[in-house]
Amino acid sequence: MDARRLEEAAFKASGLASILLIISCLLLMILTILIKGLPGLSWEMVSRGPDSGFYLGGGGGILNAIIGSIYLAAGGTALAFAISLPTAIYLQKEYSGGSALAEPIRSCLDILWGIPSIIYGAFGFIIMLYLGMRASLLAGILSLAFVVFPIMTRSFDEILRTIPAELKEVSYAVGATRLETMFSVTLKQAAPGILTGIVLSFGRAIGDAASILFTAGYSDQVPRSLFEPAASLPLAIFFQFGTPYQAVQGRAYTSAVILLLIVLLLTTMTRVMSHISRRYLIR
């Protein structure tokens, strides 16, 4: 066997070993959570808020955290989407005109993507204090929007760049404007990828704890307005693990199971919807 074939075999073996290691770690993590959390899963856990003494081993559930997480993630994702899509459209060559700012903007977004979410939480907390706001659902939504904005924008940008230029040229040839081409051709073709980017961002938002630790606060009640504090599943898990009571720590695993099931459901729905929508794309 010559050196090149030996090198190729070594890289294939290392790649396969890496994949097996990642899959093994993922399965081990999921199995650990399911084994420790499923016994405590009950209707009471998902249909009731915490009673008095919940964190001392009392009764109740985590409905407040489930609804709070959905509010926070949905609000943050929607706000980020409203900014990300126009930004991603501007970064395309036909709209920026090959502007020298396009690549620096992409670099800045990549840097923002890599910043730890606790930095966004600290930044949001500073802004919150400056504006005289208290910890609230609104402040948590704004912090999560900062977190998912670079993820969503770069995802949309890369998706839009994969659309064949020929499709756009055909649209221009029949008299369509750039705006009409974007909405009637480009965005239709990019719809599966855009949907994947939205759900990816939602999953990132619903599982983040650091960015909302100082901004969203925590409450045993479901928030009734944007200015009330909101609980979340990641923080509920964190607080439950922090107690010395074994029963409450067991509920933390159950809370983790619920969060895991939500993320897996979102991922499955995305795969199904993307598969269906791809049937109507032009190849």
C-alpha positions as CSV (number, residue, x, y, z in Angstrom):
1,M,0.0,0.0,0.0
2,D,1.5,3.4,-1.0
3,A,1.7,6.4,1.2
4,R,-1.3,8.2,-0.3
5,R,-3.6,5.2,0.2
6,L,-2.3,4.7,3.7
7,E,-3.0,8.4,4.4
8,E,-6.5,8.2,3.0
9,A,-7.3,5.1,5.1
10,A,-6.0,6.8,8.2
11,F,-8.2,9.9,7.6
12,K,-11.2,7.7,6.9
13,A,-10.6,5.7,10.1
14,S,-10.1,8.9,12.2
15,G,-13.3,10.4,10.7
16,L,-15.3,7.2,11.5
17,A,-13.9,7.1,15.0
18,S,-14.9,10.8,15.6
19,I,-18.4,10.1,14.3
20,L,-18.8,7.1,16.5
21,L,-17.5,9.0,19.5
22,I,-19.9,11.9,19.0
23,I,-22.9,9.5,18.5
24,S,-21.9,7.5,21.6
25,C,-21.7,10.7,23.7
26,L,-25.0,11.9,22.4
27,L,-26.7,8.5,23.1
28,L,-25.1,8.3,26.6
29,M,-26.4,11.7,27.5
30,I,-29.9,11.1,26.2
31,L,-30.1,7.7,27.9
32,T,-28.8,9.1,31.2
33,I,-31.5,11.9,31.2
34,L,-34.2,9.5,30.2
35,I,-33.3,6.8,32.8
36,K,-33.2,9.4,35.6
37,G,-36.0,11.6,34.4
38,L,-38.8,9.5,33.0
39,P,-39.8,7.9,36.4
40,G,-40.8,11.4,37.6
41,L,-42.7,12.4,34.5
42,S,-46.3,12.8,35.3
43,W,-49.3,14.9,34.3
44,E,-48.9,17.0,37.4
45,M,-45.4,18.0,36.3
46,V,-46.6,19.5,33.0
47,S,-50.0,20.8,34.0
48,R,-49.4,22.6,37.3
49,G,-47.2,25.4,38.6
50,P,-45.0,24.9,41.7
51,D,-46.8,24.8,45.0
52,S,-45.4,26.4,48.1
53,G,-42.3,24.4,49.2
54,F,-41.8,23.0,45.7
55,Y,-38.1,23.5,46.0
56,L,-38.1,21.8,49.4
57,G,-39.8,18.7,48.1
58,G,-43.3,19.9,48.0
59,G,-45.9,19.3,45.3
60,G,-46.6,21.0,42.0
61,G,-45.1,21.1,38.6
62,I,-43.1,23.2,36.1
63,L,-45.9,24.6,33.9
64,N,-44.6,28.1,34.6
65,A,-41.2,27.2,33.2
66,I,-42.6,25.4,30.1
67,I,-44.8,28.3,29.1
68,G,-42.1,30.9,30.1
69,S,-39.5,29.1,27.9
70,I,-41.9,29.1,24.9
71,Y,-42.7,32.8,25.4
72,L,-39.0,33.7,25.6
73,A,-37.8,31.5,22.7
74,A,-40.7,32.4,20.4
75,G,-40.4,36.2,21.2
76,G,-36.6,36.2,20.8
77,T,-36.7,34.1,17.6
78,A,-39.5,36.3,16.1
79,L,-37.6,39.5,16.9
80,A,-34.3,38.1,15.5
81,F,-36.1,37.0,12.3
82,A,-37.5,40.5,11.7
83,I,-33.9,41.8,11.6
84,S,-32.0,38.8,10.2
85,L,-33.9,38.3,7.0
86,P,-33.5,41.9,5.7
87,T,-29.8,41.7,6.8
88,A,-29.2,38.4,4.9
89,I,-31.0,39.8,1.8
90,Y,-28.7,42.9,1.9
91,L,-25.6,40.7,2.1
92,Q,-26.5,39.2,-1.3
93,K,-24.4,40.5,-4.2
94,E,-27.4,41.8,-6.2
95,Y,-28.6,44.0,-3.3
96,S,-25.3,45.1,-1.7
97,G,-23.8,45.6,-5.2
98,G,-20.7,43.8,-4.2
99,S,-20.2,46.3,-1.4
100,A,-17.0,46.2,0.5
101,L,-19.0,46.1,3.7
102,A,-20.5,42.6,3.0
103,E,-17.6,40.5,4.0
104,P,-16.7,42.6,7.1
105,I,-20.4,42.3,8.2
106,R,-20.2,38.5,7.7
107,S,-17.0,38.4,9.8
108,C,-18.6,40.4,12.6
109,L,-21.6,38.1,12.6
110,D,-19.2,35.1,12.9
111,I,-17.6,36.8,15.9
112,L,-21.0,37.5,17.4
113,W,-21.9,33.8,16.9
114,G,-18.9,32.7,18.9
115,I,-19.4,35.1,21.9
116,P,-20.6,33.2,25.0
117,S,-24.3,33.9,25.8
118,I,-23.4,35.0,29.3
119,I,-21.8,38.1,27.7
120,Y,-25.1,38.9,26.0
121,G,-26.9,38.4,29.3
122,A,-24.4,40.9,31.0
123,F,-24.9,43.4,28.2
124,G,-28.6,43.1,28.4
125,F,-28.5,43.5,32.1
126,I,-26.4,46.8,31.7
127,I,-28.9,48.1,29.2
128,M,-31.8,47.1,31.5
129,L,-30.3,49.0,34.4
130,Y,-29.6,52.0,32.2
131,L,-33.2,52.2,31.1
132,G,-34.5,51.6,34.6
133,M,-36.1,48.3,33.7
134,R,-36.7,45.3,36.0
135,A,-36.1,41.7,35.1
136,S,-39.0,40.8,32.8
137,L,-40.2,38.7,29.9
138,L,-39.4,41.6,27.6
139,A,-35.8,41.9,28.8
140,G,-35.3,38.2,28.4
141,I,-36.7,38.3,24.8
142,L,-34.3,41.1,23.9
143,S,-31.3,39.2,25.3
144,L,-32.3,36.0,23.4
145,A,-32.8,38.0,20.2
146,F,-29.1,39.2,20.5
147,V,-28.0,35.5,21.0
148,V,-29.8,34.1,18.0
149,F,-29.5,37.0,15.6
150,P,-26.0,36.1,14.3
151,I,-26.9,32.4,14.1
152,M,-30.1,33.1,12.1
153,T,-28.5,35.8,9.8
154,R,-25.5,33.7,8.8
155,S,-27.8,30.7,8.2
156,F,-30.1,32.7,6.0
157,D,-27.1,34.3,4.2
158,E,-25.5,30.9,3.3
159,I,-28.9,29.5,2.2
160,L,-29.6,32.5,-0.1
161,R,-26.1,32.2,-1.6
162,T,-26.9,28.6,-2.7
163,I,-29.8,29.6,-4.9
164,P,-28.7,29.2,-8.6
165,A,-28.0,32.5,-10.4
166,E,-29.8,31.1,-13.5
167,L,-33.2,31.2,-11.7
168,K,-32.7,34.9,-10.9
169,E,-31.6,35.7,-14.4
170,V,-34.7,34.0,-15.9
171,S,-36.9,36.1,-13.5
172,Y,-35.0,39.3,-14.6
173,A,-35.4,38.3,-18.2
174,V,-39.2,38.3,-18.0
175,G,-39.2,41.8,-16.5
176,A,-39.3,41.1,-12.7
177,T,-37.7,43.6,-10.4
178,R,-35.0,42.6,-7.9
179,L,-37.6,42.8,-5.1
180,E,-40.1,40.7,-7.0
181,T,-37.4,38.1,-7.8
182,M,-36.4,37.9,-4.2
183,F,-39.9,37.2,-2.9
184,S,-41.2,35.1,-5.8
185,V,-38.1,33.1,-6.7
186,T,-35.3,33.3,-4.2
187,L,-37.2,33.1,-0.9
188,K,-39.4,30.3,-2.3
189,Q,-36.4,28.3,-3.2
190,A,-34.7,29.0,0.1
191,A,-37.9,28.3,2.2
192,P,-36.8,24.8,3.5
193,G,-33.4,26.2,4.6
194,I,-35.0,29.3,6.1
195,L,-37.4,27.1,8.1
196,T,-34.4,25.0,9.3
197,G,-32.6,28.2,10.4
198,I,-35.6,29.4,12.3
199,V,-36.1,26.1,14.2
200,L,-32.4,25.9,14.8
201,S,-32.5,29.4,16.4
202,F,-35.6,28.5,18.4
203,G,-33.9,25.4,19.7
204,R,-30.9,27.5,20.7
205,A,-33.1,30.1,22.4
206,I,-35.2,27.6,24.3
207,G,-32.2,25.9,25.7
208,D,-30.2,28.9,26.7
209,A,-29.9,29.9,30.4
210,A,-26.9,32.3,30.7
211,S,-28.4,35.1,28.6
212,I,-31.6,35.3,30.6
213,L,-30.2,34.6,34.0
214,F,-30.1,38.3,34.9
215,T,-32.7,39.7,32.5
216,A,-35.8,37.4,32.5
217,G,-35.6,36.8,36.3
218,Y,-37.7,33.9,37.6
219,S,-41.2,33.5,38.8
220,D,-43.5,30.6,40.0
221,Q,-46.3,32.3,38.0
222,V,-46.9,32.3,34.3
223,P,-46.2,35.9,33.0
224,R,-49.3,37.8,32.1
225,S,-47.5,40.7,30.5
226,L,-44.1,41.6,28.9
227,F,-43.1,43.4,32.1
228,E,-43.4,40.5,34.5
229,P,-40.5,38.1,35.2
230,A,-40.6,34.7,33.5
231,A,-39.4,31.3,34.4
232,S,-37.6,29.0,31.9
233,L,-36.8,25.3,31.7
234,P,-33.0,25.7,31.8
235,L,-33.1,27.9,34.9
236,A,-35.7,25.6,36.5
237,I,-33.2,22.7,36.0
238,F,-30.4,24.8,37.3
239,F,-32.3,25.8,40.5
240,Q,-33.6,22.3,41.1
241,F,-30.1,20.8,40.8
242,G,-28.9,23.5,43.3
243,T,-31.0,22.2,46.2
244,P,-29.8,19.5,48.6
245,Y,-33.1,17.5,48.4
246,Q,-32.9,14.4,46.3
247,A,-36.5,14.5,45.3
248,V,-36.1,18.0,43.8
249,Q,-32.9,16.9,42.0
250,G,-34.9,14.1,40.5
251,R,-37.4,16.7,39.2
252,A,-34.4,18.4,37.5
253,Y,-33.9,15.3,35.4
254,T,-37.6,15.3,34.6
255,S,-37.4,18.9,33.6
256,A,-34.5,18.0,31.4
257,V,-36.5,15.2,29.8
258,I,-39.3,17.7,28.9
259,L,-36.8,20.2,27.4
260,L,-35.1,17.3,25.5
261,L,-38.5,16.1,24.1
262,I,-39.4,19.7,23.0
263,V,-36.1,20.0,21.1
264,L,-36.4,16.6,19.5
265,L,-40.0,17.3,18.5
266,L,-38.9,20.6,16.9
267,T,-36.1,18.9,15.0
268,T,-38.4,16.1,13.7
269,M,-41.0,18.6,12.6
270,T,-38.3,20.6,10.7
271,R,-37.1,17.5,8.9
272,V,-40.6,16.5,7.9
273,M,-41.6,20.0,6.7
274,S,-38.3,20.5,4.8
275,H,-38.8,17.2,3.1
276,I,-42.3,18.1,2.0
277,S,-41.4,21.6,0.8
278,R,-38.4,20.3,-1.2
279,R,-40.8,18.5,-3.5
280,Y,-41.9,21.9,-4.9
281,L,-38.5,23.3,-5.5
282,I,-36.9,23.7,-8.9
283,R,-33.9,21.5,-9.4
